[in-house]
Amino acid sequence: MRCKTLLILLNPIYFQRVKKDPSEKTLKKCWNPRDVEQIRAVKEAVHVSTAPSTVVCREDEQKRVLDFCKACVQQEKAGSLYVCGCPGTGKSLSMELVKQQVIDWAKMEGLQPPEVLAMNCTSLANTSVIFSKILGMHQPKKKSIGSASPLQHLQNLYSNKQAQSSSKMMLIIADELDYLITRDRAVLHDLFMLTTFPFSRCILIGIANSIDLADRFLPRLQSLNCKPMVVTFRAYSKDQILSILQERLLVLPYIVFHQQALELCARKVAAASGDMRKALSVCRSAVEILEAELRESASNTGLTSAEGDFVSPQTALAHEVFPSQENNTVRIDHMALALSKTFRSPIVDTIQSLPQHQQIILCSAVKYFRGGKKDTTVGELNKSYIDICKSALIPPVGILEFSSMCRVLNDQGLFKLGQSRDDKFKRVTLKVDEADISFALQVDMWAVSNLQLSCSIHELKV
């Protein structure tokens, strides 16, 4: 009975049932991860290739690009803009939306919408093909005559007022511009220079990951006062990643992820790279981990039922205490495992190689410092350690051995110990990321339970 009570108290669902969202007035349809169609819908919602109708958390950047394009179309004036930022920050997706918004806006204003040429530089067989594509948009039925190259034809075209008097503006979106930096910088330079000709009709938007490309690779443009306008897409923050994930999941009529699982994903991805594609990939992986767990649950041996049948502890607890909807949700341990596969670090390997009691001490530190404290004493940390040992039914070591293990963790760079004559009064600071500890220990039920428990209590206090 005692073991069963501990399992209930250590399960984060217990606390989630206590903490209700006052804004949630209606219950969503039950989520069944064994339903093939529901699983397909969930994976599609968090798939990188699924384009959302709106790009949240990028409104300011989109507005700057849209305003730039509007001004060029309205004034019939060429211009260049450079969109930069780390991978997975919404650059390409935002430009797809802006492209359509420019066309819709022009029609509403009674202006002639620009022709659009969108291309990915990595897909070009030859970098100079860019100019052939641009020329083809201007002269779709004419073939190149003479020895002049497509670039020379364009330069002549943009130098002739009469030739351009009746032509449309052209919006050129060149994605993966980094490719030109390594393959042919001359092409990159000539591409931006097209916007400087007196009768050019080009609105050029270049997209790349290099934030300082304009300074490093286009010095001549700057000397000619034609350095492109720069719009930088910063790496997503934890709150932004969480908002985007929640926005994507709104299309589903059921709750698939525990809120704490989404927060863990957002926190780790934001700390590592801010790459939204990584966050989506991790969520998809977490769903697959839940799938695999449910497939194996029938054959797993664990607790024995009154009829003598073997069932897993999680299944037994779920059927007796909680509705299947909550038990089947992607939990924080599923997310931790998915994250550990994506963000493997040497620290994780170090933690996994530690003896069990040293792992428990690390878990104790995570649990203790979640209250907002930055450090504590060895004596206070020992109390947290004893609590976890009791909850996991593991005999604790004495204070002298505990102090010795803290020194070992200090030597390995996992702890920082202060100076004191009495070991119990030495100050302890955790020197590794909480998420790395969670990832490393997610296979140990005592760690998962206690880390989830402390997270749930922390959420209730906020």
N, C-alpha and C positions, 0 to 999 in steps of 0.2 A: 504493500500500500504506500509506503514511504517513497519507494522508487517511482511509482506512478505519479505521486503528487509532485515530485521533483521534475519529472518530465513535463508535466502541465505547466509548472511555474517557469521552467526554463524556456518554454516555447514562446517565441515572439508573438504568435497569434493571440495568446492569452491577453497580452497587453494591447494589441491592436483592437480587440473586441471591446476593451474598456474605453479606449480613446476613439470617440465617434466624431466624424466631421459634421459640424452643424449645417454646413452648406449642402450636404448630400441628402436630398429629399427623396430620391427614388433609387431603388435597388436596380443594379444592372442584371441582365440575363446571366444565368450561371455559365461559368467557363468550364469546359470539359476538354482537357488536353488529350483525351483519347479519341476525340472527334477529329477525323481527318480534315474536314472542311474548316473547322475552327483553327486547327494548327496551321493550315495553309494561309488563312487570313492573317494570323498573328505574324508569321514569318514574312509575309508580304508587306505588312505595315512597318516592320523594322528593317526591311531590305534596303540596301544602299541605292539600288536602281529605282526604287519607288519614289517618284517626284511628288512632294506635297503641293497642294494648291497655293499655299503661301509659305514664305521663308521667314519664320519668326526669329527675332533677335538680330536681324540684319536690316531693319527698316531704314536706319540712318544712312548706311552705305548705299542701299538701293536708291534712296532719294537723291543722293549726290550724283550718282551715275545717270539717273533719269533726268535730273535737271540739266546736266551737261548735254545730254542728247537732245533734249527739247530746245535748248538754246541754239545748238548747231542747226537743227531742222528749221527752226523759226527764222534764223538769220541767213539760212542757206550758206553756212560757213563751215569749212573743214576744221577738224580738230582731232587731237589724240588724247587718250586717257589710258592710264596703266593701272590695272587692278592687281594687287599683290596680297599675299598672305600665305600662311602655312597650309599644307594639304588638309582637306576636310573642314574648311572654315566657311563653306557656302558660296565661294566665288562663282563657280560655273553655274550653279543652280540659280543664284541671284541674277546673273546675266541673262539666263533663259527667260526669266520673268520680266526683266527690264526690256528685253527685245520686243516682247509682245505688248508691253505697256506703251512703248514709244509708238508703235503702229496704231494702237487703239486711240491714243491721245491725238495723233496727227489727224485721224479720220474725224474725231469729234470736233477738232478745231478747224476743219475744212482745209487742212494742209495736205500736200502730197506726201503720203507715207514713204519712208526711205526703202530702197531695196536692201535686203539683208543677205549678207554672206557670212555664215558661221562655219568655222573650220577648226580642226584640231591639228596642230602642227606636227604631232608625232605620227599622224596617219599619212603624211605627204611622202610620196616616193622620192621627190626631189624638192628641196626647199624653195627653189625658184618657181615651182608650180603655183605658189601663192599669187604671183603676178599674172599668170595665165588665167587663174580663176577670177581675179578682179577684172581683167580685161574682158573676159567672157561675159561678165554681168553687164558691162557697158555696151559691148558689141556682140550679142549672142549669135548673130547670123553671119558676121564677117570673119573671114580667115586671115591670119597674119600674112602680110605680103612683104617681100623683101627680106633683107638681112637683119632688120631691127628686132630686138628682143621684146617680149611682152612688157618688160619694165620700161624700155625706151618708148614704146607705144603709149604707155600710160603717162609718162613724163611729158610727151608731146601733147597728149590729149588734155592734160591739166594745165598746159601752158597756153592753150588756145581758147579764148573767150567764146568764140562762135560755136566751137564744137561742143561746149559744155552748157550753152545757154538754155537748152531745153531738156537736159538730162536730169534724172532724179538724184537726190542725195543717196549715198550708199553707206549703210551701217556695216562695218566689217568687224566681226568678233573673232579674234585669233586666240584660241585657248592653248595651254601648254607652251607658252612662248619661250620657256626655259630651253626647249629643244633647239631653238635657233641660236642660243648663246653658245652652245657646245658644237653645233654643226656648221653654222654660217652666220657670223656676226654682221657681215656685209649686207645680207638679205634683211636682217633685223633693222639695220640702220636705214636701208632704202625703203623699207615698209613704212617706217614712221615719217620719213622725209616726204612721202607722197602727200601728206596732209599740209605741206608747206608751200606747194605750188599755188600760184595766184588764182587759178580757177579750179582747184581741186574740189571734188564733191564728197570726199571721204570722211566719214566719222569712224576713226579707228579705236577699238577697245582691245588692248592686249591683256591677257590673263596669265599670270605666272606665280611661282612660289617665291622667287627672289625679290625681297623687299627693296633692295638697293640697286636693282637693275638699271634704272634711269640714270643713276649717278655713276655706276661702274662701266656700263657698256654703251651709253649714248652721250658721251661728252661733246661730240660735234653738234648734236641737236641743241644742247644747252647753249653752246656758243652762238648758235643761230636763233636763239630765243624761241625755240620750238620744243622745249622740254615738255613732255606730256604731263597733264594733270595726274596726280597719284591718289588713288583711293585704297587704303590699307584695311584688310580684313584681319582683325586680331584673332588670336586663338580663343576658342569658346571658354567661358568660365564655367564653374560647377553649376551655378544657377541657370545659365543659358542652356547647357546641355540637358539639364533636368527639364526645363521648359519645352525644349524641342522634342524630347522623348515623350513627355506627357501629351503634347500636341498631336504627335503621330498616333498615339494610342487611343485618342478620342474617337477615331473612326470605328473602333471595336465596341460592340454592345456589351462587353463583359470586362471584368478586371483580371488582368493576366499577371501583373507584377506587384509584389509588395512594394510599398512606397520606399521602405528602407533599402530594398535591393536596387531600385532606380537611383537612389541617392548615393549609394556606394559606387555604382557604375560612373555616375557623373563626377564624383569626387576624384576617383582614380584617373579617369581619362583626362580630366581638366589638369590634374597635377602632372600627368605624363606628357601630353601633347596638345590637348584641346581639339583633337581631331574627331569631328562628329561621326565620320564614317567608322572609326574604331568603336565608338559607343554603340552604334547600331549593330555592328558585327558582334560585339560582346553580348548584347541583349539577345540576339538570334542564337548565339551559342548557349546562353543560359536556358533558353526554351528547349533546345535540343538535349541539354543535360537533364532537365525535368522529364522529357520524353523517355530518355534512357532509364532513368530512375524508376518510372512507372512500369516500364516493360520488365524490369528486373525484380520489382517488388513481389510479384507472385511466386517467384522461385527462391527468393531470399529466405533464409531461416533466421529466426530471432526469438520473439516471445512465443509462448505456448498458450493457446486459447483454452477455454474451459472444455472444449470438445477434443483437445489434444492436437489441433492443427497448429502448424508453425506460421507465424506472421511477423513481419518486420516491426520494430518498435514504433516507427513513424506511422505505419498503417494502423497498428493497434490503437495508438493514441488518437489518430484522426477519426477513426470510426466510432470511438467511444466518447470523445469529448467535443470534437469540432466538426462542422459541416465539411463535406468533401470539397466544396467550392474553395474554401480557405486553404485546405491542405494541398490542393492541386495548384495553388498559385506559385509562381516563380519566387523563391525565397532568397534571403541574403546569402545563404550558403551556396545556392546554385550560381548566383552572380559572382561570388568570390572565386569559385572554381573556374568559371568562364574568364574572369579577369586574369587569373593566375596563368592561364594558357596563353593569353595575349601579351601580358606584361611580366614575363619571367625575368627575375633579377637574381644576382649572386646572393643578395641578402636573404631571399626566400630559401635558397639551398642551404645557407648557413643555419637558418632557424629550424629547418626540417631535420638537420643533422644533430641538433641539440638533444641531450637527455630530456626525458619527459618533465622532470621537475623544473628544469631551466625554462622549458617552454611554458609551463604553468606560471612561472614568475613573469615572463613577458606578457602573458595573457592578463595577469593581475595588474600589471602596469597600464595596459591599454584600458582596462575596466576602470581603474582608479583615475586616470588622467582625462577620461571622457567627461568628468564633472567640471572641467575647465581649468584644473590646476596644472601648472607647468612642471612642478617637482614635488617630492615628498621625502620622508625619511625612510631608511631601511626598515625601521620598526613598524611604521604605518603600512608600508607595502607588504610586510609580512602578514599583517592582519587580512589584507585582501587576498593574499596567497592562500591562507588557511581557509578562508570562506570558499574559494573555488575547490580546494581539495576536499572539503566536507561535502559540497554539492555533487562532486564527481565520485565520492566514496573512495578517494585515494588518500592513504595515510601521509600527512605532511612531515617534512623533515624539521629538525630543531633549528633554533635561531642561529646557532654557530655555523651549521652547514648552509643555511639559507644565506647568511652573509658571505660565505665563501663563494657560493654560486653567483651572487651579485657581482663579486669581484671578477669572476670568469666572464660574465656578460659585459663587464666594463672593458676587459682586455680585448674582447672581440668587437668592440665598437658599437654594441647594441645598447649599452647603458653608459651614462656618465656619472661617476661617483665623486662626491665631494670629500673634503677632509674633516675628520673628527677622531678624537681619541677613542670614543665608544662607537663601535660599528653601527649600533641601532640608530644613532643620530646623524649618520652620514646622509647627505642629500642625494637623491636619485633622480636623474632625468632620462627620459626615453629618447634615444637617438635615432630610431628608425621609424619609418612611416607605419602608422596603424594598419593601413590596408595590406602592407606586406606581411605583417604578422597574421592577419586574418586569412590571407591567401595560403600562407605556409601551413597553418594549422587547421584548415577547413576540413581535412579528412579525420580529425580527432573530434569525436562527438562532445567530449567535455569542453573543448575550446569553442566549438561552434555554438553550443548551448549558452555558454557564459558570455561570449562576445555578442550574440544576438540579444541575450537578456539585458546586458548593459545598454545596448543600443536602444532597445525598446523603452527602458526606464528613462533614458536621456530624452527620448522623443516626448514622453509624457510630461517632463519637467519644462520643456521649452514653451 
